Amino acid sequence: MIATILITLLIVALCVVLLGVKVFFVKGGRFPNTHVSGNKALREQGVGCVQSQDREAQRKPRFSIDELERALSERKN
């Protein structure tokens, strides 16, 4: 049982070191930006993060007062 736990910890530690080679061994190294907004090709196509798109959509008023009144009057008729 203890041997299995130690082997598992060794494998996990090895994976962390291998995933972080650039971070640990290169001066000023960082993990790559895997966020959607960090991808240049997707940004050029106008694709963005759902959270960012939602935040932008909530900032904009959906209708102006005139449009809202017009829509309500059309529903009544």
mmCIF file of the N, C-alpha and C atoms, coordinates in Angstrom:
data_MODEL
# 
_entry.id   MODEL 
# 
loop_
_atom_site.group_PDB 
_atom_site.id 
_atom_site.type_symbol 
_atom_site.label_atom_id 
_atom_site.label_alt_id 
_atom_site.label_comp_id 
_atom_site.label_asym_id 
_atom_site.label_entity_id 
_atom_site.label_seq_id 
_atom_site.pdbx_PDB_ins_code 
_atom_site.Cartn_x 
_atom_site.Cartn_y 
_atom_site.Cartn_z 
_atom_site.occupancy 
_atom_site.B_iso_or_equiv 
_atom_site.pdbx_formal_charge 
_atom_site.auth_seq_id 
_atom_site.auth_comp_id 
_atom_site.auth_asym_id 
_atom_site.auth_atom_id 
_atom_site.pdbx_PDB_model_num 
ATOM 1   N N  . MET A 1 1  ? 0.819   -1.185 0.000   1.00 0.00 ? 1  MET A N  1 
ATOM 2   C CA . MET A 1 1  ? 0.000   0.000  0.000   1.00 0.00 ? 1  MET A CA 1 
ATOM 3   C C  . MET A 1 1  ? 0.872   1.261  0.000   1.00 0.00 ? 1  MET A C  1 
ATOM 4   N N  . ILE A 1 2  ? 1.856   1.312  0.850   1.00 0.00 ? 2  ILE A N  1 
ATOM 5   C CA . ILE A 1 2  ? 2.741   2.473  0.910   1.00 0.00 ? 2  ILE A CA 1 
ATOM 6   C C  . ILE A 1 2  ? 3.576   2.574  -0.368  1.00 0.00 ? 2  ILE A C  1 
ATOM 7   N N  . ALA A 1 3  ? 3.965   1.442  -0.921  1.00 0.00 ? 3  ALA A N  1 
ATOM 8   C CA . ALA A 1 3  ? 4.737   1.457  -2.166  1.00 0.00 ? 3  ALA A CA 1 
ATOM 9   C C  . ALA A 1 3  ? 3.909   2.072  -3.294  1.00 0.00 ? 3  ALA A C  1 
ATOM 10  N N  . THR A 1 4  ? 2.638   1.749  -3.353  1.00 0.00 ? 4  THR A N  1 
ATOM 11  C CA . THR A 1 4  ? 1.761   2.310  -4.384  1.00 0.00 ? 4  THR A CA 1 
ATOM 12  C C  . THR A 1 4  ? 1.638   3.827  -4.236  1.00 0.00 ? 4  THR A C  1 
ATOM 13  N N  . ILE A 1 5  ? 1.493   4.293  -3.013  1.00 0.00 ? 5  ILE A N  1 
ATOM 14  C CA . ILE A 1 5  ? 1.385   5.731  -2.758  1.00 0.00 ? 5  ILE A CA 1 
ATOM 15  C C  . ILE A 1 5  ? 2.675   6.435  -3.139  1.00 0.00 ? 5  ILE A C  1 
ATOM 16  N N  . LEU A 1 6  ? 3.810   5.865  -2.786  1.00 0.00 ? 6  LEU A N  1 
ATOM 17  C CA . LEU A 1 6  ? 5.095   6.479  -3.124  1.00 0.00 ? 6  LEU A CA 1 
ATOM 18  C C  . LEU A 1 6  ? 5.315   6.521  -4.636  1.00 0.00 ? 6  LEU A C  1 
ATOM 19  N N  . ILE A 1 7  ? 4.959   5.452  -5.321  1.00 0.00 ? 7  ILE A N  1 
ATOM 20  C CA . ILE A 1 7  ? 5.098   5.429  -6.783  1.00 0.00 ? 7  ILE A CA 1 
ATOM 21  C C  . ILE A 1 7  ? 4.193   6.483  -7.415  1.00 0.00 ? 7  ILE A C  1 
ATOM 22  N N  . THR A 1 8  ? 2.978   6.607  -6.893  1.00 0.00 ? 8  THR A N  1 
ATOM 23  C CA . THR A 1 8  ? 2.045   7.601  -7.400  1.00 0.00 ? 8  THR A CA 1 
ATOM 24  C C  . THR A 1 8  ? 2.584   9.009  -7.185  1.00 0.00 ? 8  THR A C  1 
ATOM 25  N N  . LEU A 1 9  ? 3.091   9.289  -6.004  1.00 0.00 ? 9  LEU A N  1 
ATOM 26  C CA . LEU A 1 9  ? 3.663   10.606 -5.716  1.00 0.00 ? 9  LEU A CA 1 
ATOM 27  C C  . LEU A 1 9  ? 4.861   10.900 -6.612  1.00 0.00 ? 9  LEU A C  1 
ATOM 28  N N  . LEU A 1 10 ? 5.677   9.892  -6.870  1.00 0.00 ? 10 LEU A N  1 
ATOM 29  C CA . LEU A 1 10 ? 6.831   10.055 -7.750  1.00 0.00 ? 10 LEU A CA 1 
ATOM 30  C C  . LEU A 1 10 ? 6.386   10.384 -9.170  1.00 0.00 ? 10 LEU A C  1 
ATOM 31  N N  . ILE A 1 11 ? 5.378   9.685  -9.650  1.00 0.00 ? 11 ILE A N  1 
ATOM 32  C CA . ILE A 1 11 ? 4.874   9.941  -11.005 1.00 0.00 ? 11 ILE A CA 1 
ATOM 33  C C  . ILE A 1 11 ? 4.291   11.344 -11.098 1.00 0.00 ? 11 ILE A C  1 
ATOM 34  N N  . VAL A 1 12 ? 3.507   11.762 -10.100 1.00 0.00 ? 12 VAL A N  1 
ATOM 35  C CA . VAL A 1 12 ? 2.912   13.095 -10.101 1.00 0.00 ? 12 VAL A CA 1 
ATOM 36  C C  . VAL A 1 12 ? 4.006   14.168 -10.048 1.00 0.00 ? 12 VAL A C  1 
ATOM 37  N N  . ALA A 1 13 ? 5.006   13.976 -9.205  1.00 0.00 ? 13 ALA A N  1 
ATOM 38  C CA . ALA A 1 13 ? 6.108   14.930 -9.108  1.00 0.00 ? 13 ALA A CA 1 
ATOM 39  C C  . ALA A 1 13 ? 6.866   15.022 -10.432 1.00 0.00 ? 13 ALA A C  1 
ATOM 40  N N  . LEU A 1 14 ? 7.098   13.906 -11.078 1.00 0.00 ? 14 LEU A N  1 
ATOM 41  C CA . LEU A 1 14 ? 7.784   13.891 -12.361 1.00 0.00 ? 14 LEU A CA 1 
ATOM 42  C C  . LEU A 1 14 ? 6.965   14.636 -13.420 1.00 0.00 ? 14 LEU A C  1 
ATOM 43  N N  . CYS A 1 15 ? 5.659   14.433 -13.414 1.00 0.00 ? 15 CYS A N  1 
ATOM 44  C CA . CYS A 1 15 ? 4.787   15.129 -14.370 1.00 0.00 ? 15 CYS A CA 1 
ATOM 45  C C  . CYS A 1 15 ? 4.816   16.640 -14.137 1.00 0.00 ? 15 CYS A C  1 
ATOM 46  N N  . VAL A 1 16 ? 4.781   17.065 -12.892 1.00 0.00 ? 16 VAL A N  1 
ATOM 47  C CA . VAL A 1 16 ? 4.817   18.493 -12.582 1.00 0.00 ? 16 VAL A CA 1 
ATOM 48  C C  . VAL A 1 16 ? 6.131   19.101 -13.056 1.00 0.00 ? 16 VAL A C  1 
ATOM 49  N N  . VAL A 1 17 ? 7.226   18.414 -12.825 1.00 0.00 ? 17 VAL A N  1 
ATOM 50  C CA . VAL A 1 17 ? 8.531   18.930 -13.254 1.00 0.00 ? 17 VAL A CA 1 
ATOM 51  C C  . VAL A 1 17 ? 8.597   18.997 -14.776 1.00 0.00 ? 17 VAL A C  1 
ATOM 52  N N  . LEU A 1 18 ? 8.116   17.966 -15.461 1.00 0.00 ? 18 LEU A N  1 
ATOM 53  C CA . LEU A 1 18 ? 8.174   17.971 -16.921 1.00 0.00 ? 18 LEU A CA 1 
ATOM 54  C C  . LEU A 1 18 ? 7.246   19.024 -17.527 1.00 0.00 ? 18 LEU A C  1 
ATOM 55  N N  . LEU A 1 19 ? 6.085   19.244 -16.938 1.00 0.00 ? 19 LEU A N  1 
ATOM 56  C CA . LEU A 1 19 ? 5.185   20.272 -17.430 1.00 0.00 ? 19 LEU A CA 1 
ATOM 57  C C  . LEU A 1 19 ? 5.733   21.674 -17.168 1.00 0.00 ? 19 LEU A C  1 
ATOM 58  N N  . GLY A 1 20 ? 6.537   21.811 -16.125 1.00 0.00 ? 20 GLY A N  1 
ATOM 59  C CA . GLY A 1 20 ? 7.047   23.121 -15.754 1.00 0.00 ? 20 GLY A CA 1 
ATOM 60  C C  . GLY A 1 20 ? 8.491   23.359 -16.121 1.00 0.00 ? 20 GLY A C  1 
ATOM 61  N N  . VAL A 1 21 ? 9.030   22.609 -17.073 1.00 0.00 ? 21 VAL A N  1 
ATOM 62  C CA . VAL A 1 21 ? 10.446  22.771 -17.447 1.00 0.00 ? 21 VAL A CA 1 
ATOM 63  C C  . VAL A 1 21 ? 10.731  24.221 -17.824 1.00 0.00 ? 21 VAL A C  1 
ATOM 64  N N  . LYS A 1 22 ? 9.887   24.804 -18.661 1.00 0.00 ? 22 LYS A N  1 
ATOM 65  C CA . LYS A 1 22 ? 10.111  26.186 -19.099 1.00 0.00 ? 22 LYS A CA 1 
ATOM 66  C C  . LYS A 1 22 ? 10.024  27.150 -17.924 1.00 0.00 ? 22 LYS A C  1 
ATOM 67  N N  . VAL A 1 23 ? 9.089   26.903 -17.021 1.00 0.00 ? 23 VAL A N  1 
ATOM 68  C CA . VAL A 1 23 ? 8.900   27.788 -15.881 1.00 0.00 ? 23 VAL A CA 1 
ATOM 69  C C  . VAL A 1 23 ? 10.059  27.675 -14.898 1.00 0.00 ? 23 VAL A C  1 
ATOM 70  N N  . PHE A 1 24 ? 10.478  26.463 -14.633 1.00 0.00 ? 24 PHE A N  1 
ATOM 71  C CA . PHE A 1 24 ? 11.499  26.237 -13.613 1.00 0.00 ? 24 PHE A CA 1 
ATOM 72  C C  . PHE A 1 24 ? 12.920  26.523 -14.094 1.00 0.00 ? 24 PHE A C  1 
ATOM 73  N N  . PHE A 1 25 ? 13.200  26.246 -15.365 1.00 0.00 ? 25 PHE A N  1 
ATOM 74  C CA . PHE A 1 25 ? 14.584  26.277 -15.815 1.00 0.00 ? 25 PHE A CA 1 
ATOM 75  C C  . PHE A 1 25 ? 14.923  27.404 -16.789 1.00 0.00 ? 25 PHE A C  1 
ATOM 76  N N  . VAL A 1 26 ? 13.956  28.177 -17.232 1.00 0.00 ? 26 VAL A N  1 
ATOM 77  C CA . VAL A 1 26 ? 14.216  29.287 -18.143 1.00 0.00 ? 26 VAL A CA 1 
ATOM 78  C C  . VAL A 1 26 ? 13.966  30.577 -17.389 1.00 0.00 ? 26 VAL A C  1 
ATOM 79  N N  . LYS A 1 27 ? 14.919  31.491 -17.471 1.00 0.00 ? 27 LYS A N  1 
ATOM 80  C CA . LYS A 1 27 ? 14.768  32.757 -16.766 1.00 0.00 ? 27 LYS A CA 1 
ATOM 81  C C  . LYS A 1 27 ? 13.599  33.534 -17.370 1.00 0.00 ? 27 LYS A C  1 
ATOM 82  N N  . GLY A 1 28 ? 12.669  33.943 -16.519 1.00 0.00 ? 28 GLY A N  1 
ATOM 83  C CA . GLY A 1 28 ? 11.483  34.656 -16.984 1.00 0.00 ? 28 GLY A CA 1 
ATOM 84  C C  . GLY A 1 28 ? 10.472  33.761 -17.673 1.00 0.00 ? 28 GLY A C  1 
ATOM 85  N N  . GLY A 1 29 ? 10.623  32.452 -17.513 1.00 0.00 ? 29 GLY A N  1 
ATOM 86  C CA . GLY A 1 29 ? 9.708   31.518 -18.168 1.00 0.00 ? 29 GLY A CA 1 
ATOM 87  C C  . GLY A 1 29 ? 8.323   31.553 -17.554 1.00 0.00 ? 29 GLY A C  1 
ATOM 88  N N  . ARG A 1 30 ? 7.329   31.281 -18.362 1.00 0.00 ? 30 ARG A N  1 
ATOM 89  C CA . ARG A 1 30 ? 5.940   31.251 -17.917 1.00 0.00 ? 30 ARG A CA 1 
ATOM 90  C C  . ARG A 1 30 ? 5.251   30.045 -18.532 1.00 0.00 ? 30 ARG A C  1 
ATOM 91  N N  . PHE A 1 31 ? 4.144   29.675 -17.925 1.00 0.00 ? 31 PHE A N  1 
ATOM 92  C CA . PHE A 1 31 ? 3.305   28.667 -18.553 1.00 0.00 ? 31 PHE A CA 1 
ATOM 93  C C  . PHE A 1 31 ? 2.648   29.321 -19.756 1.00 0.00 ? 31 PHE A C  1 
ATOM 94  N N  . PRO A 1 32 ? 2.425   28.573 -20.821 1.00 0.00 ? 32 PRO A N  1 
ATOM 95  C CA . PRO A 1 32 ? 1.791   29.173 -21.994 1.00 0.00 ? 32 PRO A CA 1 
ATOM 96  C C  . PRO A 1 32 ? 0.356   29.589 -21.692 1.00 0.00 ? 32 PRO A C  1 
ATOM 97  N N  . ASN A 1 33 ? -0.089  30.634 -22.330 1.00 0.00 ? 33 ASN A N  1 
ATOM 98  C CA . ASN A 1 33 ? -1.449  31.118 -22.160 1.00 0.00 ? 33 ASN A CA 1 
ATOM 99  C C  . ASN A 1 33 ? -2.367  30.246 -23.006 1.00 0.00 ? 33 ASN A C  1 
ATOM 100 N N  . THR A 1 34 ? -3.153  29.406 -22.382 1.00 0.00 ? 34 THR A N  1 
ATOM 101 C CA . THR A 1 34 ? -4.046  28.509 -23.109 1.00 0.00 ? 34 THR A CA 1 
ATOM 102 C C  . THR A 1 34 ? -5.475  29.033 -23.134 1.00 0.00 ? 34 THR A C  1 
ATOM 103 N N  . HIS A 1 35 ? -5.661  30.249 -22.655 1.00 0.00 ? 35 HIS A N  1 
ATOM 104 C CA . HIS A 1 35 ? -6.989  30.854 -22.654 1.00 0.00 ? 35 HIS A CA 1 
ATOM 105 C C  . HIS A 1 35 ? -7.384  31.207 -24.082 1.00 0.00 ? 35 HIS A C  1 
ATOM 106 N N  . VAL A 1 36 ? -8.656  31.151 -24.371 1.00 0.00 ? 36 VAL A N  1 
ATOM 107 C CA . VAL A 1 36 ? -9.149  31.426 -25.717 1.00 0.00 ? 36 VAL A CA 1 
ATOM 108 C C  . VAL A 1 36 ? -8.708  32.801 -26.196 1.00 0.00 ? 36 VAL A C  1 
ATOM 109 N N  . SER A 1 37 ? -8.765  33.790 -25.316 1.00 0.00 ? 37 SER A N  1 
ATOM 110 C CA . SER A 1 37 ? -8.384  35.139 -25.722 1.00 0.00 ? 37 SER A CA 1 
ATOM 111 C C  . SER A 1 37 ? -6.881  35.275 -25.964 1.00 0.00 ? 37 SER A C  1 
ATOM 112 N N  . GLY A 1 38 ? -6.096  34.297 -25.548 1.00 0.00 ? 38 GLY A N  1 
ATOM 113 C CA . GLY A 1 38 ? -4.659  34.331 -25.771 1.00 0.00 ? 38 GLY A CA 1 
ATOM 114 C C  . GLY A 1 38 ? -4.252  33.772 -27.123 1.00 0.00 ? 38 GLY A C  1 
ATOM 115 N N  . ASN A 1 39 ? -5.215  33.249 -27.884 1.00 0.00 ? 39 ASN A N  1 
ATOM 116 C CA . ASN A 1 39 ? -4.935  32.661 -29.185 1.00 0.00 ? 39 ASN A CA 1 
ATOM 117 C C  . ASN A 1 39 ? -5.146  33.719 -30.265 1.00 0.00 ? 39 ASN A C  1 
ATOM 118 N N  . LYS A 1 40 ? -4.085  34.058 -30.984 1.00 0.00 ? 40 LYS A N  1 
ATOM 119 C CA . LYS A 1 40 ? -4.133  35.125 -31.977 1.00 0.00 ? 40 LYS A CA 1 
ATOM 120 C C  . LYS A 1 40 ? -5.097  34.806 -33.113 1.00 0.00 ? 40 LYS A C  1 
ATOM 121 N N  . ALA A 1 41 ? -5.091  33.570 -33.595 1.00 0.00 ? 41 ALA A N  1 
ATOM 122 C CA . ALA A 1 41 ? -5.961  33.196 -34.711 1.00 0.00 ? 41 ALA A CA 1 
ATOM 123 C C  . ALA A 1 41 ? -7.435  33.322 -34.326 1.00 0.00 ? 41 ALA A C  1 
ATOM 124 N N  . LEU A 1 42 ? -7.780  32.934 -33.118 1.00 0.00 ? 42 LEU A N  1 
ATOM 125 C CA . LEU A 1 42 ? -9.173  33.045 -32.687 1.00 0.00 ? 42 LEU A CA 1 
ATOM 126 C C  . LEU A 1 42 ? -9.576  34.501 -32.501 1.00 0.00 ? 42 LEU A C  1 
ATOM 127 N N  . ARG A 1 43 ? -8.661  35.329 -31.985 1.00 0.00 ? 43 ARG A N  1 
ATOM 128 C CA . ARG A 1 43 ? -8.958  36.750 -31.830 1.00 0.00 ? 43 ARG A CA 1 
ATOM 129 C C  . ARG A 1 43 ? -9.222  37.409 -33.177 1.00 0.00 ? 43 ARG A C  1 
ATOM 130 N N  . GLU A 1 44 ? -8.438  37.024 -34.207 1.00 0.00 ? 44 GLU A N  1 
ATOM 131 C CA . GLU A 1 44 ? -8.626  37.588 -35.548 1.00 0.00 ? 44 GLU A CA 1 
ATOM 132 C C  . GLU A 1 44 ? -9.993  37.219 -36.112 1.00 0.00 ? 44 GLU A C  1 
ATOM 133 N N  . GLN A 1 45 ? -10.510 36.064 -35.734 1.00 0.00 ? 45 GLN A N  1 
ATOM 134 C CA . GLN A 1 45 ? -11.828 35.629 -36.201 1.00 0.00 ? 45 GLN A CA 1 
ATOM 135 C C  . GLN A 1 45 ? -12.953 36.195 -35.336 1.00 0.00 ? 45 GLN A C  1 
ATOM 136 N N  . GLY A 1 46 ? -12.592 36.870 -34.266 1.00 0.00 ? 46 GLY A N  1 
ATOM 137 C CA . GLY A 1 46 ? -13.593 37.469 -33.389 1.00 0.00 ? 46 GLY A CA 1 
ATOM 138 C C  . GLY A 1 46 ? -14.128 36.520 -32.337 1.00 0.00 ? 46 GLY A C  1 
ATOM 139 N N  . VAL A 1 47 ? -13.481 35.375 -32.164 1.00 0.00 ? 47 VAL A N  1 
ATOM 140 C CA . VAL A 1 47 ? -13.902 34.416 -31.148 1.00 0.00 ? 47 VAL A CA 1 
ATOM 141 C C  . VAL A 1 47 ? -13.296 34.832 -29.826 1.00 0.00 ? 47 VAL A C  1 
ATOM 142 N N  . GLY A 1 48 ? -14.108 34.840 -28.795 1.00 0.00 ? 48 GLY A N  1 
ATOM 143 C CA . GLY A 1 48 ? -13.619 35.236 -27.490 1.00 0.00 ? 48 GLY A CA 1 
ATOM 144 C C  . GLY A 1 48 ? -14.094 34.284 -26.416 1.00 0.00 ? 48 GLY A C  1 
ATOM 145 N N  . CYS A 1 49 ? -13.676 34.550 -25.225 1.00 0.00 ? 49 CYS A N  1 
ATOM 146 C CA . CYS A 1 49 ? -14.062 33.767 -24.063 1.00 0.00 ? 49 CYS A CA 1 
ATOM 147 C C  . CYS A 1 49 ? -15.534 34.012 -23.760 1.00 0.00 ? 49 CYS A C  1 
ATOM 148 N N  . VAL A 1 50 ? -16.241 32.983 -23.385 1.00 0.00 ? 50 VAL A N  1 
ATOM 149 C CA . VAL A 1 50 ? -17.663 33.108 -23.072 1.00 0.00 ? 50 VAL A CA 1 
ATOM 150 C C  . VAL A 1 50 ? -17.867 34.078 -21.915 1.00 0.00 ? 50 VAL A C  1 
ATOM 151 N N  . GLN A 1 51 ? -17.012 34.012 -20.933 1.00 0.00 ? 51 GLN A N  1 
ATOM 152 C CA . GLN A 1 51 ? -17.150 34.915 -19.790 1.00 0.00 ? 51 GLN A CA 1 
ATOM 153 C C  . GLN A 1 51 ? -16.951 36.365 -20.214 1.00 0.00 ? 51 GLN A C  1 
ATOM 154 N N  . SER A 1 52 ? -15.985 36.611 -21.079 1.00 0.00 ? 52 SER A N  1 
ATOM 155 C CA . SER A 1 52 ? -15.743 37.972 -21.558 1.00 0.00 ? 52 SER A CA 1 
ATOM 156 C C  . SER A 1 52 ? -16.906 38.461 -22.412 1.00 0.00 ? 52 SER A C  1 
ATOM 157 N N  . GLN A 1 53 ? -17.413 37.591 -23.272 1.00 0.00 ? 53 GLN A N  1 
ATOM 158 C CA . GLN A 1 53 ? -18.546 37.967 -24.110 1.00 0.00 ? 53 GLN A CA 1 
ATOM 159 C C  . GLN A 1 53 ? -19.776 38.250 -23.257 1.00 0.00 ? 53 GLN A C  1 
ATOM 160 N N  . ASP A 1 54 ? -19.984 37.452 -22.227 1.00 0.00 ? 54 ASP A N  1 
ATOM 161 C CA . ASP A 1 54 ? -21.122 37.662 -21.335 1.00 0.00 ? 54 ASP A CA 1 
ATOM 162 C C  . ASP A 1 54 ? -20.989 38.985 -20.597 1.00 0.00 ? 54 ASP A C  1 
ATOM 163 N N  . ARG A 1 55 ? -19.782 39.289 -20.123 1.00 0.00 ? 55 ARG A N  1 
ATOM 164 C CA . ARG A 1 55 ? -19.541 40.539 -19.408 1.00 0.00 ? 55 ARG A CA 1 
ATOM 165 C C  . ARG A 1 55 ? -19.821 41.737 -20.320 1.00 0.00 ? 55 ARG A C  1 
ATOM 166 N N  . GLU A 1 56 ? -19.369 41.664 -21.580 1.00 0.00 ? 56 GLU A N  1 
ATOM 167 C CA . GLU A 1 56 ? -19.615 42.750 -22.528 1.00 0.00 ? 56 GLU A CA 1 
ATOM 168 C C  . GLU A 1 56 ? -21.105 42.886 -22.832 1.00 0.00 ? 56 GLU A C  1 
ATOM 169 N N  . ALA A 1 57 ? -21.797 41.761 -22.963 1.00 0.00 ? 57 ALA A N  1 
ATOM 170 C CA . ALA A 1 57 ? -23.225 41.797 -23.275 1.00 0.00 ? 57 ALA A CA 1 
ATOM 171 C C  . ALA A 1 57 ? -24.024 42.400 -22.120 1.00 0.00 ? 57 ALA A C  1 
ATOM 172 N N  . GLN A 1 58 ? -23.593 42.153 -20.903 1.00 0.00 ? 58 GLN A N  1 
ATOM 173 C CA . GLN A 1 58 ? -24.305 42.702 -19.755 1.00 0.00 ? 58 GLN A CA 1 
ATOM 174 C C  . GLN A 1 58 ? -24.056 44.195 -19.588 1.00 0.00 ? 58 GLN A C  1 
ATOM 175 N N  . ARG A 1 59 ? -22.951 44.690 -20.092 1.00 0.00 ? 59 ARG A N  1 
ATOM 176 C CA . ARG A 1 59 ? -22.652 46.121 -20.009 1.00 0.00 ? 59 ARG A CA 1 
ATOM 177 C C  . ARG A 1 59 ? -23.553 46.928 -20.938 1.00 0.00 ? 59 ARG A C  1 
ATOM 178 N N  . LYS A 1 60 ? -23.841 46.381 -22.109 1.00 0.00 ? 60 LYS A N  1 
ATOM 179 C CA . LYS A 1 60 ? -24.646 47.094 -23.088 1.00 0.00 ? 60 LYS A CA 1 
ATOM 180 C C  . LYS A 1 60 ? -26.119 46.962 -22.721 1.00 0.00 ? 60 LYS A C  1 
ATOM 181 N N  . PRO A 1 61 ? -26.860 48.065 -22.780 1.00 0.00 ? 61 PRO A N  1 
ATOM 182 C CA . PRO A 1 61 ? -28.302 47.941 -22.574 1.00 0.00 ? 61 PRO A CA 1 
ATOM 183 C C  . PRO A 1 61 ? -28.899 47.203 -23.769 1.00 0.00 ? 61 PRO A C  1 
ATOM 184 N N  . ARG A 1 62 ? -29.777 46.287 -23.503 1.00 0.00 ? 62 ARG A N  1 
ATOM 185 C CA . ARG A 1 62 ? -30.321 45.464 -24.571 1.00 0.00 ? 62 ARG A CA 1 
ATOM 186 C C  . ARG A 1 62 ? -31.214 46.289 -25.495 1.00 0.00 ? 62 ARG A C  1 
ATOM 187 N N  . PHE A 1 63 ? -32.058 47.137 -24.920 1.00 0.00 ? 63 PHE A N  1 
ATOM 188 C CA . PHE A 1 63 ? -32.943 47.994 -25.701 1.00 0.00 ? 63 PHE A CA 1 
ATOM 189 C C  . PHE A 1 63 ? -32.866 49.401 -25.134 1.00 0.00 ? 63 PHE A C  1 
ATOM 190 N N  . SER A 1 64 ? -33.093 50.353 -26.004 1.00 0.00 ? 64 SER A N  1 
ATOM 191 C CA . SER A 1 64 ? -33.279 51.702 -25.492 1.00 0.00 ? 64 SER A CA 1 
ATOM 192 C C  . SER A 1 64 ? -34.722 51.789 -25.001 1.00 0.00 ? 64 SER A C  1 
ATOM 193 N N  . ILE A 1 65 ? -35.045 52.812 -24.286 1.00 0.00 ? 65 ILE A N  1 
ATOM 194 C CA . ILE A 1 65 ? -36.410 52.973 -23.754 1.00 0.00 ? 65 ILE A CA 1 
ATOM 195 C C  . ILE A 1 65 ? -37.406 53.037 -24.900 1.00 0.00 ? 65 ILE A C  1 
ATOM 196 N N  . ASP A 1 66 ? -37.064 53.756 -25.981 1.00 0.00 ? 66 ASP A N  1 
ATOM 197 C CA . ASP A 1 66 ? -37.974 53.866 -27.120 1.00 0.00 ? 66 ASP A CA 1 
ATOM 198 C C  . ASP A 1 66 ? -38.235 52.500 -27.749 1.00 0.00 ? 66 ASP A C  1 
ATOM 199 N N  . GLU A 1 67 ? -37.178 51.731 -27.934 1.00 0.00 ? 67 GLU A N  1 
ATOM 200 C CA . GLU A 1 67 ? -37.340 50.403 -28.524 1.00 0.00 ? 67 GLU A CA 1 
ATOM 201 C C  . GLU A 1 67 ? -38.169 49.507 -27.624 1.00 0.00 ? 67 GLU A C  1 
ATOM 202 N N  . LEU A 1 68 ? -37.958 49.598 -26.321 1.00 0.00 ? 68 LEU A N  1 
ATOM 203 C CA . LEU A 1 68 ? -38.700 48.787 -25.370 1.00 0.00 ? 68 LEU A CA 1 
ATOM 204 C C  . LEU A 1 68 ? -40.182 49.155 -25.389 1.00 0.00 ? 68 LEU A C  1 
ATOM 205 N N  . GLU A 1 69 ? -40.488 50.459 -25.410 1.00 0.00 ? 69 GLU A N  1 
ATOM 206 C CA . GLU A 1 69 ? -41.885 50.900 -25.473 1.00 0.00 ? 69 GLU A CA 1 
ATOM 207 C C  . GLU A 1 69 ? -42.532 50.443 -26.776 1.00 0.00 ? 69 GLU A C  1 
ATOM 208 N N  . ARG A 1 70 ? -41.809 50.534 -27.876 1.00 0.00 ? 70 ARG A N  1 
ATOM 209 C CA . ARG A 1 70 ? -42.322 50.094 -29.169 1.00 0.00 ? 70 ARG A CA 1 
ATOM 210 C C  . ARG A 1 70 ? -42.609 48.596 -29.159 1.00 0.00 ? 70 ARG A C  1 
ATOM 211 N N  . ALA A 1 71 ? -41.707 47.818 -28.597 1.00 0.00 ? 71 ALA A N  1 
ATOM 212 C CA . ALA A 1 71 ? -41.895 46.376 -28.532 1.00 0.00 ? 71 ALA A CA 1 
ATOM 213 C C  . ALA A 1 71 ? -43.101 46.023 -27.665 1.00 0.00 ? 71 ALA A C  1 
ATOM 214 N N  . LEU A 1 72 ? -43.291 46.735 -26.556 1.00 0.00 ? 72 LEU A N  1 
ATOM 215 C CA . LEU A 1 72 ? -44.431 46.473 -25.681 1.00 0.00 ? 72 LEU A CA 1 
ATOM 216 C C  . LEU A 1 72 ? -45.748 46.847 -26.368 1.00 0.00 ? 72 LEU A C  1 
ATOM 217 N N  . SER A 1 73 ? -45.736 47.959 -27.081 1.00 0.00 ? 73 SER A N  1 
ATOM 218 C CA . SER A 1 73 ? -46.968 48.377 -27.767 1.00 0.00 ? 73 SER A CA 1 
ATOM 219 C C  . SER A 1 73 ? -47.312 47.403 -28.901 1.00 0.00 ? 73 SER A C  1 
ATOM 220 N N  . GLU A 1 74 ? -46.300 46.862 -29.564 1.00 0.00 ? 74 GLU A N  1 
ATOM 221 C CA . GLU A 1 74 ? -46.557 45.876 -30.629 1.00 0.00 ? 74 GLU A CA 1 
ATOM 222 C C  . GLU A 1 74 ? -47.129 44.591 -30.060 1.00 0.00 ? 74 GLU A C  1 
ATOM 223 N N  . ARG A 1 75 ? -46.713 44.185 -28.876 1.00 0.00 ? 75 ARG A N  1 
ATOM 224 C CA . ARG A 1 75 ? -47.241 42.973 -28.253 1.00 0.00 ? 75 ARG A CA 1 
ATOM 225 C C  . ARG A 1 75 ? -48.710 43.143 -27.865 1.00 0.00 ? 75 ARG A C  1 
ATOM 226 N N  . LYS A 1 76 ? -49.077 44.350 -27.455 1.00 0.00 ? 76 LYS A N  1 
ATOM 227 C CA . LYS A 1 76 ? -50.467 44.602 -27.052 1.00 0.00 ? 76 LYS A CA 1 
ATOM 228 C C  . LYS A 1 76 ? -51.402 44.561 -28.255 1.00 0.00 ? 76 LYS A C  1 
ATOM 229 N N  . ASN A 1 77 ? -50.901 44.966 -29.409 1.00 0.00 ? 77 ASN A N  1 
ATOM 230 C CA . ASN A 1 77 ? -51.760 45.036 -30.606 1.00 0.00 ? 77 ASN A CA 1 
ATOM 231 C C  . ASN A 1 77 ? -51.845 43.727 -31.261 1.00 0.00 ? 77 ASN A C  1 
# 
